[in-house]
């Protein structure tokens, strides 16, 4: 009997290697779990047949292109789109024998923090199905947390891996910008988008990162990792210097239960031997949100120009070409993509470019500079991942700005291209609290080391209480 | 800098979106709220600060100009809403 709620990818790999289970049995166990629980959780937009082989199954966020498997990005405009090539990350996973279980739900074009912007309906949090799993990669996070996949690929622009990982009690990594290929990924904001792993343990997260990372000739923004990925072993944190930025830990809107869980975890870091000290990011948090909500929609409005009904995707019936473009986009896009396309187009239009996009890019320099300065003193920074635990479905849908604030604490480091690891650090009101560790560029190994030590010390049970046997 | 109905229609046209009346009404309020929030970036005097367009210092990535395997015509057209021979077919022009 395979317990998909508890099986780690590392253990699955071992069981496959010693032939205690077959690849077919393992794949079937996940399909069975999906059959039992996905009607309630709605993690998957498409479930695959077993492609054969003896590797570990994996769930893939539906913005990541998969050859011969529908890739909708959670949008009606791509409802019938079936890629004719694999994204590089999926190709690399297949090269390691991993087998795609299915495509997971996402806010439309990864625009959102709850999956409620998916054209195919929201996913539900396995800890409490009346609550959101976070977003945009809520399908991947809920699938891992609900035992419907051992691990998954997500994508992160301003928090879409870390925030849902926090809300579902998973480990999620947003890698250093440029270390994972974006080839074959449905683009949101190209200077920010990164693919990364969602897993049940830090070691699984590190292992999946080692599979997908590295330069890809198909994506000229990628670089080779300066050092190979090291799977973390049990060791203390003596000599590690950790900063606690006041603005990321004491900002208005952080729930008391979230603060308490993170503070308790920070005390554990000290207990493990780390040097912990307060520090400050004076402008990054206050100006991170407005900066992000200019740069991201500007780049999105440009990236989404390709959905015009000409080469793939939905096409509206119209007698003339301009009419065809305008009606295709009107019919195919939901409210949030339209909103961001409008904001971005306005911010890039003649007369406003310097005041909005140009100024935001300068703010980005300031944010990067503030972080760089802290990393002269610290190896990593720590804070809550999300200001709140999972919120009820519908709680923020009427107010776009309230929804945008879900990513308040993840956005600044994304703007600076820095890696961030979210791990579960406890519960508040019975719901998981995520803690994020932010490092300088290419410091994933340091984050894995700290995250693993803290994970062992905390002993968080990643199986949702209501699903425990 | 409040955005009025005329500007909204202009931006929608630039973005090739034919928005419905109810969407225009909703967006007018929401866009003004969002623009008011993001205009916060203008509080900072950043006249001497260079812009960051990309977080890594990667410049001029060159590759040899050699043919490689690529999609066949059939693959490239596999998702075409409409095709004619080896071409994507679209409705005739009209003013753009």
Boltz contact constraints between the chains, C-beta under 6 A:
constraints:
  - contact:
      token1: [A, 81]
      token2: [B, 79]
      max_distance: 6.0
  - contact:
      token1: [A, 84]
      token2: [B, 75]
      max_distance: 6.0
  - contact:
      token1: [A, 84]
      token2: [B, 78]
      max_distance: 6.0
  - contact:
      token1: [A, 177]
      token2: [B, 55]
      max_distance: 6.0
  - contact:
      token1: [A, 178]
      token2: [B, 56]
      max_distance: 6.0
  - contact:
      token1: [A, 191]
      token2: [B, 54]
      max_distance: 6.0
  - contact:
      token1: [A, 220]
      token2: [B, 61]
      max_distance: 6.0
  - contact:
      token1: [A, 290]
      token2: [B, 38]
      max_distance: 6.0
  - contact:
      token1: [A, 290]
      token2: [B, 40]
      max_distance: 6.0
  - contact:
      token1: [A, 290]
      token2: [B, 41]
      max_distance: 6.0
  - contact:
      token1: [A, 291]
      token2: [B, 41]
      max_distance: 6.0
  - contact:
      token1: [A, 293]
      token2: [B, 38]
      max_distance: 6.0
  - contact:
      token1: [A, 294]
      token2: [B, 38]
      max_distance: 6.0
  - contact:
      token1: [A, 310]
      token2: [B, 88]
      max_distance: 6.0
  - contact:
      token1: [A, 310]
      token2: [B, 90]
      max_distance: 6.0
  - contact:
      token1: [A, 311]
      token2: [B, 88]
      max_distance: 6.0
  - contact:
      token1: [A, 312]
      token2: [B, 79]
      max_distance: 6.0
  - contact:
      token1: [A, 315]
      token2: [B, 81]
      max_distance: 6.0
  - contact:
      token1: [A, 318]
      token2: [B, 91]
      max_distance: 6.0
  - contact:
      token1: [A, 320]
      token2: [B, 91]
      max_distance: 6.0
  - contact:
      token1: [A, 320]
      token2: [B, 94]
      max_distance: 6.0
  - contact:
      token1: [A, 321]
      token2: [B, 90]
      max_distance: 6.0
  - contact:
      token1: [A, 321]
      token2: [B, 91]
      max_distance: 6.0
  - contact:
      token1: [A, 321]
      token2: [B, 93]
      max_distance: 6.0
  - contact:
      token1: [A, 321]
      token2: [B, 94]
      max_distance: 6.0
  - contact:
      token1: [A, 322]
      token2: [B, 94]
      max_distance: 6.0
  - contact:
      token1: [A, 322]
      token2: [B, 96]
      max_distance: 6.0
  - contact:
      token1: [A, 324]
      token2: [B, 91]
      max_distance: 6.0
  - contact:
      token1: [A, 325]
      token2: [B, 16]
      max_distance: 6.0
  - contact:
      token1: [A, 326]
      token2: [B, 16]
      max_distance: 6.0
  - contact:
      token1: [A, 326]
      token2: [B, 18]
      max_distance: 6.0
  - contact:
      token1: [A, 327]
      token2: [B, 18]
      max_distance: 6.0
  - contact:
      token1: [A, 329]
      token2: [B, 16]
      max_distance: 6.0
  - contact:
      token1: [A, 329]
      token2: [B, 17]
      max_distance: 6.0
  - contact:
      token1: [A, 330]
      token2: [B, 17]
      max_distance: 6.0
  - contact:
      token1: [A, 330]
      token2: [B, 18]
      max_distance: 6.0
  - contact:
      token1: [A, 341]
      token2: [B, 15]
      max_distance: 6.0
  - contact:
      token1: [A, 342]
      token2: [B, 11]
      max_distance: 6.0
  - contact:
      token1: [A, 342]
      token2: [B, 31]
      max_distance: 6.0
  - contact:
      token1: [A, 343]
      token2: [B, 34]
      max_distance: 6.0
  - contact:
      token1: [A, 345]
      token2: [B, 11]
      max_distance: 6.0
  - contact:
      token1: [A, 345]
      token2: [B, 14]
      max_distance: 6.0
  - contact:
      token1: [A, 345]
      token2: [B, 15]
      max_distance: 6.0
  - contact:
      token1: [A, 346]
      token2: [B, 11]
      max_distance: 6.0
  - contact:
      token1: [A, 359]
      token2: [B, 41]
      max_distance: 6.0
  - contact:
      token1: [A, 360]
      token2: [B, 41]
      max_distance: 6.0
  - contact:
      token1: [A, 361]
      token2: [B, 51]
      max_distance: 6.0
  - contact:
      token1: [A, 361]
      token2: [B, 52]
      max_distance: 6.0
  - contact:
      token1: [A, 361]
      token2: [B, 53]
      max_distance: 6.0
  - contact:
      token1: [A, 362]
      token2: [B, 46]
      max_distance: 6.0
  - contact:
      token1: [A, 362]
      token2: [B, 49]
      max_distance: 6.0
  - contact:
      token1: [A, 362]
      token2: [B, 51]
      max_distance: 6.0
  - contact:
      token1: [A, 363]
      token2: [B, 41]
      max_distance: 6.0
  - contact:
      token1: [A, 364]
      token2: [B, 52]
      max_distance: 6.0
  - contact:
      token1: [A, 365]
      token2: [B, 49]
      max_distance: 6.0
  - contact:
      token1: [A, 365]
      token2: [B, 50]
      max_distance: 6.0
  - contact:
      token1: [A, 365]
      token2: [B, 52]
      max_distance: 6.0
  - contact:
      token1: [A, 368]
      token2: [B, 52]
      max_distance: 6.0
  - contact:
      token1: [A, 400]
      token2: [B, 30]
      max_distance: 6.0
  - contact:
      token1: [A, 417]
      token2: [B, 55]
      max_distance: 6.0
